[in-house]
Amino acid sequence: MAPSFLVIGGQRCGTTSLYSYLIEHPLVVQSLVKEVHFFDNHFDRGGAWYSGYFPSQFYGRFVERRFGGKPITGEASPYYLFHPLAAERVARLLPDVKLIVLLRDPVARAWSHYSHEVAKGFEALSFEEAIECEERRLDGELERMVSDPSYRSFNAQHYSYLARGRYIDQIERWREHEHFPAEQLLTMNSSGLFSDPEAALNRVLRFLGLPPTRLRAYPKHNTYKHGPLGEETRRRLREYFAEPNRRLYEYVGTDYGWGS
C-alpha cells in the first residue's frame, strides 16, 4: 500500500498525538514507525526501502474485507515541512498524497522545541543564548542541503527554534511551482487538537475521505514539563513572529490570535 497521507509538520505541534488518533480508525493502517524520515534524511535509500515501511496490498485487502471499506496508510515525519528538498521529493514520488500540517503558536513551539533538545542532551545553551546564535548556527545549512542532497544538517534539524516557526515560508515552498494544490494540503491550528481532539480528528478524517469516529480516550504524547518563558523573551519573540504570522493568517483565511 502506498501512503495516502503524510503529516509533514510542524515539530512540537501535536503530530504524534494526531497520528496516534488516526491509526485508531479501523480504516487507517499504520506504518512500521510513525516517523520514517524518508523524504528528508533517507531519500538515498530509494523507493523500495520506503515501501517496506507500509502494509502490503494483501493486508490491505484483508482490512477491506473485515471492515467493509478501503483502507489507507500514511506516516508522520514533522521534519518534512522544514526540509528544503522534501516538497519536491514528495511531489515526484507521491503526487496525489494528501498533506496534513499542524501549526502551533510559534513562540510556544520554539520554547517546547528547545526543551525537547535539552531533554535529549543536544542543547547546552540557555534559551536566550540559543535563539541569539540561531542565525549563526544555521548560516549556509539549508543552502548546503540543497547543493549536496546527501548532506544531513544536525543544526538545521535540532537548532531551528525560530526558523521552523516561520510557517508561511515553509508552506509556500510546498505550494510553489504547483507542487501541491490547495485541496491536497490541510492546515490546522494545533490549539484545536489540544482543546477538542475529537473534532480535530474528524476534520482530518473528512479531509482523508473517511467516516468519522469517536475514540475512548485522547491521550497527549511527547509532552515535556518546563518552566515558564520569561516575559521579556516572550515579548521579543511576539514581535519577531508578527510579520510571518500575518502572512500565514492571510493564507489560511483565519487569524489564529497568536500575538494576543
N, C-alpha and C positions, 0 to 999 in steps of 0.2 A: 504494500500500500504506500503510495506517495503521500507526503504531507499535504493536507488541505488547508492548514492554517499554521502560522508562526506567530508566537508572542515575541515581538522583537525588542521590547523595552517598555519603560526605561528601568535601569538598575535601581534597586531600593524603592520601587514604586508599587510593589504588590504582585509582581509576576508569579512568584512561587505560590502564593495563595490562590490566585486566579487559576493557574494551571492545575493545582490540586483539586479545585472545584470542578473544572471542566472534565477531568478524567473520571469523576464520579458519575457522569452521564453515561447511560448504557451504550450509547452510540458513539462515544469518543474513546478510542483505543490509544493508550499511552505509548510513547516511545520508550526505549530501554532506559534512558535517562532524561530528565527534564531539560537539561542544557547540553545539547550536542556540540555546540560551538563549531559547526562545520563551515558556515559562511564567513566566519571571522578568523579563527585560529587553525582550522584543519582542512581548508579547502584543497590543499595539495594532495590530500588522501583520496580524492576522487568520489564520483557519484555512487559507485558500488559500496564503498565504505559507509557513506551516509545512509544508503538504503538499508544497510544491515541493522540500523537502529530502530526500524519501523516494522510493524507486523506484516506477515505475508498475506498475499491475496487469499490463500486458503483460509487463514484465520479470519480474515475479513468476511468471507462468505459464511463461516460458522457464526459469527456475531450477527450477521444479517438474518440468517435463519432463526436464530434464537430470539432476537428482539424485534424482528419484523420491520427493520429499517436499514438503510445503507449507512454503515459506519464510516467515520473519518478518523484521521490521526494527525498529530502535529507535535511540535515541541516549543520550548520557550527558552531562548538564549538572549538575555537582555543587552548583551554587548552588540548585537546586530544593529540596533538603532544608531549607535555612535560610530561604529567601524566604517571607515571611508570607502571600503570596497564591497561591503555586504550587499547593498542595494542592487548593484549591477550583477553580482553573482546570483542572487536570488532570482532576479528578473530573467537571467539566462537559463536557469535550470527549472524554476517553478513559476512560470509567467502568470499562471492563474491562481496562485496561492492567495489566501486571504490573510491580511496582516492586522495584528492587534497591538495597539500601543497604549500603555498606561502611563499617565503623566501625573506626577506629584508636585506640590509646591516646591519649586527648585531650591529654596532655602532649606526647607526640611529635608529634601532629598540629599543635598550636599552634606548636611550635618550627619545624616544617617549613613551615607557613603563613607564619610571619614571614620565614624565609629566602627563600621564594618571592617575597614582596613586596619584600624588599631587592634581590634579583636583578633584579626588573623595574623598580627605581627608584622604587617607590611608598612606601617606608618609609625615613625618615631617623633615627628614634629607635632607641635600644638596645632589646633585647627587654624588659628590665625596665621601661624607661620606657613602652614601648608597651602592656604589659599594665596598668600603673598608670593610664594615661589612657584605656583602652578604654571604660570606662563613660561618661566624658565624651564621647568621640568618637561613641558610639552613642546617646547620650541623645536620645530622641524620634525616632530614624531609622525604626525599624520601624513606629511609630505613624503617621508621616507617609506611609510607603509604603502603608499600609492606607487612610488617608483620601484619598490622592491617588495612584491607581494608575499615573499617568503619571510619578511621581517615581522616579528611579533614584538610589539612595544609594551613592555611592562608598565612604563609610565602612563601611556595612554589608557591602559586598561584599569590601572589602580589609582592614579592621582588626578583624574579628570573631574574633580569635585564641582567646579563651576562650569566647565565646558559641556558636561553632559546635561546641565540644566538649561542650556540654551536650546530648547526643544525644537523651535521652529527651524533652526539651521539644519537640524538632522532630518526633520520631516521633509523639508524642501529637497534634500538630497535624494530621498526615497521617491519623491514625486517628479524630479527633474527628468527631462528627456523622455517623458511619458513612461518612466519605469513602471509605475503602478497608478492606475486611475483612482479617483477619489472613492469610488464604490468598493474598491478592494482594501481600503485602509480604514479601520475603526480606531478612532482616538477617544480615550476616556479619561476623565479626571479620577485619580486614584481615591479621592475622598469619598466618592460614591461607592467604591468597592469596600472601603473600610466601614462606612456607616450603614450601608444596605447591601450586603454581599449578594443576597438572593436576587434583587432587582438588577444588579450589575451583571451577575452571571447570566440571567435570562436575556439581557440585552445582547451579550456576546453570542448566546445560543441562537437568537434570531438572526444575527449577522451571519452565522455559520449555516443557517437553514435547518436548524434542529429544533425539535419541540422543547418547550420549557420544562423545568424540573424544580423540585424542592429538596434540598439536602437536609439530613437530620442535624447537621452542625456545620458551621463555617469557621473552623479554627484559623487563626493567623499564624503565618510561618515566617521564619527568619527575622524575628523581632529582637532588637538589642536594647538593653537598658543603658541609657546615657544621660548625663546631666543636662541641665538647660543651656541653651545657647545664649551667650552674652548679648544684651540688648544693643550695644553699640555695633557689634559684629552683625547682628540681625538687620539693623538699620542700613548698614553699608551694603549688605547683600540685597536687600529690598531695592535699593537704588540701582545696583548693578543689573538686576534682572528685570527692571521695569520695562525697558525697551523690547527685549526679546519676548517678554510676556505679552506686551501689547500686540506685537505681530502675531503671536500664537493665537490670541483671542480673536483677531480678525480672521485668521484661517479657519478656526473651528466654529466661529459664529457665536461664541459664548465667552463671557467674562468669568473666569474661574475665581476671581476675587483673591488672588494670592498676595496682592500687595496691601490688602486692607488689614 
